[in-house]
Amino acid sequence: MTDFLRYLTFDLQPSAFSLSPVVLLLAFLLDLAIGDPKWLPHPVRIIGSVINKTEKILRTEDSRQKTEDRLKGVFLVFIIVSSTFGLTWFIVYVIAKISSISALLLYCSIALLVYLTSTTIAVRELINSARIVIESVKNKDIESAKSNLGMIVGRDTGNLSEKGILKATIETLSENLSDGIIAPLFYLAIGGLPLAMAYKAVNTLDSMVGYKNDKYKDFGRAAARLDDIANYIPARISGTLIVIASFFVSRSLFTVHCSLKTMINDGRKHLSPNAGIPEAAIAGALGVKLGGPSTYNGIEIQKPYIGIEKTENYLTISEKAIDIIKVSSLIGTGIAVIILYIRITG
């Protein structure tokens, strides 16, 4: 039995830069089962803490010159991403080695590897956070909906209408499908856990310092640019998966056509080079108009509109959006498992 388990996990994972398809499948199921419980140590929270402490060391109040800030930002990115990549490689290498010592260590090694892999994927957390907002709107508890939405988006939520809350929820579902699910699956498939964890470091850097405000426009420039590069391919895969998933949710080829057409026509309108692709795909699939003016830290940003509004029932549509994200995640995971299997056996 232990030999068979080892074969399914570490023998199908010949190096730290590959991953057993069985491990990925188990990690996906684990994420669906438990998500990211607060009582378990999570790599992203650790990475975030290190980013915060490193920033305080690198920056002082009297040294905010443009060139100096940009160089320090590059140094921050290098330190965080390289150390995350190297440490993850070392952990994977060590647990693969010790797994052959005894049956107990094998079980512990498999459990740790599956857990670490699951922390790069955020299906349950994304769906649950969106569902909480939608349920609050359904129960006419708009203040709770705004509060819960504020925990998952960067914009100001205090003045949003019910429709605005649901539109923002749909937008964050589509954007985070790429950032939180498809991108990690993509990097797990091509470079194993070290590359996927390095991606999580890039994404965390962008979420913490990649802003265009006075404080971070120079210091966070490298993090924002690297995040754009890292998400370029995954965002386009995400848009394509939404197009495919729209058929399984709606059972209509016309919906697929609308999703694909909107992705092609409106995907580049977004201020972000990546976020607009899945956002346009889901707007077309649902028949809604996303984007428009949004307020960040009291400053209104004029975002272009994406999609054509064909319904006013955004409550029902937002629940349908969750279904599309679920199906897209399942398809994306299935493709990643197949790629890993081909890599190992091909």
N, C-alpha and C positions, 0 to 999 in steps of 0.2 A: 504493500500500500504506500509506504513512504517513497519507494523508488518511483512509483507511478506519479505521485504528487510532485516529486522533484522534476520528473520529466515534463509535466504539464506547466511548470513554472520556470525553474531556472535552466533546465536543459533546452527549453524552447526560447531561451533568452541568452544567446551565446556571449553577449557583451553587455556592459552597462549602458550602451547606446542603443540597445534594442529592448523590446518588451514582449513578453509572452502574450498572445491574444487571449489566453485564459485569464491572465492577471488583469488585463484591461476590462474584460467582461465582468469579472468579479468586482473590480473597482467601480464600474458603472452601477452595478446592482447595489453595492454598498452605499454609494452616494444617494441613490434613490431611497434607500432604506433609512439612513440616518442623517444625511446632509452634512452640515458642519456644526455639530454640537459644541457649545461654548466650553464644556468641561474637558474636551479633548484638545491637546496642543495642536495648533494648526500652523503649517509652514508660512502661510501668507501673513498671519498675525505676527509671527516672528520676524519675517522680512520687513513688515511695516514698522516694527519697533526699531529694527536696526537702521532703516532709512531715516527715521526721525532722529535717532541719536547721532548718526553720521552727519546729517545736515547741520545739527547744532555745533558739531566740531568744526565743520568746514566753513560755516558762515558766521560772521559777526556783524553787529549793527553798523559798524563804521567801515565795512568793506563790501559795498554793493555796486562796485563799478561794473559796467557792462561786460567787458572782456574777461575780467577776473571771475565774475559770476558764471559766465558761460563755461570757462575752463573748470571751475569747481563742479559745475553740473555734469560735465563730461566725466570728471573723476568719480563723482558719486555713482553714476551709471556703471562705470567700469568696475568699481569696488563691489557693488551690490550684485550685479549680474554674474561677474566672474566667480565671486565667492559662492553664490548660490549654485551655479553650475558645478564648480569643483567639489563642494561639500556633498551635493546630491550624488555625483559620480562616486565619491568615496564611500558613501553610505550604501549605495547599491552594490558596489564591488565587495564591501565587507560582508553584507548579509548574504550575498551569493556564496562567498567562501565558507562562512560559518554554518551554512545550511546543511552541509554534508557531514558535520561532526556528529550530530545525534538527531533522533526523530523530534525531540522537543525543540531543538534549535531550528529544525526545518519548519515546523508549524509556526514558530514565532517569526521566522524570517518571511514566510509567505504572508502572514498577517500584517507585518510591518510594510512589506512591499505593496500589498493591495491597498492598505490604508493611505500610504503616501501618494500612490497613484490616484486614489479617489479624491484627494484634497486638491488636485489640479482641475477637477471637473465640478461644476456647480449647477447641476440640473435641478435638484430638489430645492435649493435655496432660492434660485431664480423664480421658479414656479410658485413656491410658497409665498415669497415676498410680494409677487404680483397678485396672487389670489387674496391675500390679506387686504390689499387696497381695494380690489374689486368687491369683496364681501362688505367692506365698510360702506362703499357707495351704494351697494344693494340694500343695506340696512339704513340708508339715509343718514349715516354718521359721517358727514362730510369732513368735520374737523379731524377725526381719527384717520380718515382716508388721506388727508393732506399730510398729517404727521407721519404716517407709514410710508407714503410716497417720498417724503423728504429724506428717508433713510436709504433710498435706492437710486435717487437722481441727484444731480448737482444743481438744478435750477431752484429758484424760490417757488414754494408751493402755496404760500399763504393766501394769494389772491386768485387761485385757480378755481374755475367753475367745475361742476361735476363732469362736464364734457372734457374740459382741459385736463382733469385728473386722469380720466380714462385714456385720453390721447397720449399723455406722458407715459402711462403704464405700458401701452402698446409699443411705444418707441423704445423704452428701456428693455422690454422683452426681446425685441428684434436686435438691438445693439449688443445686449449681453449674451444672446445666443452665440454670437461670434466670439466675444471676449471671454466668456465664462465656460463655453462648452466646445464649440467647433475648433477654435484656435488651440486649446490644450490637446484635443484629440489629434489634431494635425501634427503637432510637435511630438506627441507621444508616438505617433506612427512613424515619423521619419528620424527621430533621434532619441527615443526612449525617455525615461523619467528625468534625466539631467537637463535635456533640452526643454521639456515641458515645464520644469520648475524654473528654469532660466526665463522662459516666457512669462511665467507668473510674476517673477521679479520685475520684468520690464513693465508689465501691466500695472503692478502695484506702484512702481515709481511714477508712472504717468498719472495715476489716480491721486497721488499725494503731492507731486511737485510739477506736473505737466500742465499748469494753468497759464493763461495769457494775461494775468493781472500784473500789477506793478511789482509784487513780491517775487513772482516766479517766471516772468516772461523770458528772462535770460538764464536764470539758474535751472529752470525746468525744460529749457529748449531741447537739450539732448535727449531727455527722457521722452518728451512728446514725439520727437522725430523718430526715435527708435521704435516707439509703440506703433506709429503709423506704418513703418516698414514691416514690423512683425505681424501686423494684422492685415496686410494688403491681400495676401492670398486667402487666409481664413474668412475674411469678410465676403469675398466673392463666392467662396464655397458655401457660406451661410445663406447668401441670397439665392443661390441655385437650389439648395436644400429646401428653402421656404417655398420656392416655386413648385418643387416636386411634392412636398408635404401638403400643399394647398389642394392637390387633387384628392389625396386620401381623406382629407377633412371635409371637402365640399362635394367630392365625387363629380366634379364638373371640369371638363376640358376648357370651358370658357373662363373659369376662374384661373386656371393655369396660364391661359393666354394673357389675362389682365395682369397677373402677377409678374410674368416675364416682361410684358410690354412696359409696365411702370418701372420695373427695375432698370431696364435699358434706357428709358426716356428720362427718368427722374433721379436715378441713382447717383449721378454726379452733381446734383444741385446742392447737396448738403455741404456745410462748411467743413466737415471732416472728409478726408479722402476715402474713408472706409465705412463709417456709420451709415451713410446714405444708401448703400447697396442693400443690406438686409431690410432697412427701414422702408425703402421703396418697394421691395418685393412683398413685404407683408401689407403695405398700404394697398397695393394692387389686388392682393389676394382677398382682402377684407372689404374693399370698396370704401375706404376712408381717406380723409385728407389729413396728413400729419404735418409737423413743422409749424411755421408761423412764429410770431413774436414770443420770446421767452425771456424771463428775467433771471439774472444771475447776480447775486449780492447787490440787489437794488438797481442794477443796470440792465436795461432792456436790449436784447440782441434780436435783430431782425433775421430770422431764419427763413429760407425759401419754403414754400409749401410743396409737399410731396404727395402725389396721388390725387384722385378725384373722389369727392364725397358722394356716395350713392345711398347712404342711410344716415339717419340721425340716432339710431339705436346703438350707441357706443357701448352700452353695458353688455348686451348680448355679443357684440362683436369682440369685445375685450376677452370674453370667455373663450370665444373661438380662436383668438390669438394664442391663448395658452395651449390649446389643442395642436395648433400648428407648430409651436415650439417643441412640444412633446414628441411629435412625429419626426420633426427635423432632427432632434437629438437621437432618437432611435436609429434613424437612417444613417446619420453621421457616425454613430458608434459602430454600427454594422459594417460600414465601409472601412473604418479604421481597423477593425478586427480582421477583415479580409486582407487588407494591405499588410498587416503584421504577419499573418499566416503566409502570404506570398513571399515576404522578405525572408522568412525563416526557411521555408521549404523550396523556394525557387533557386 
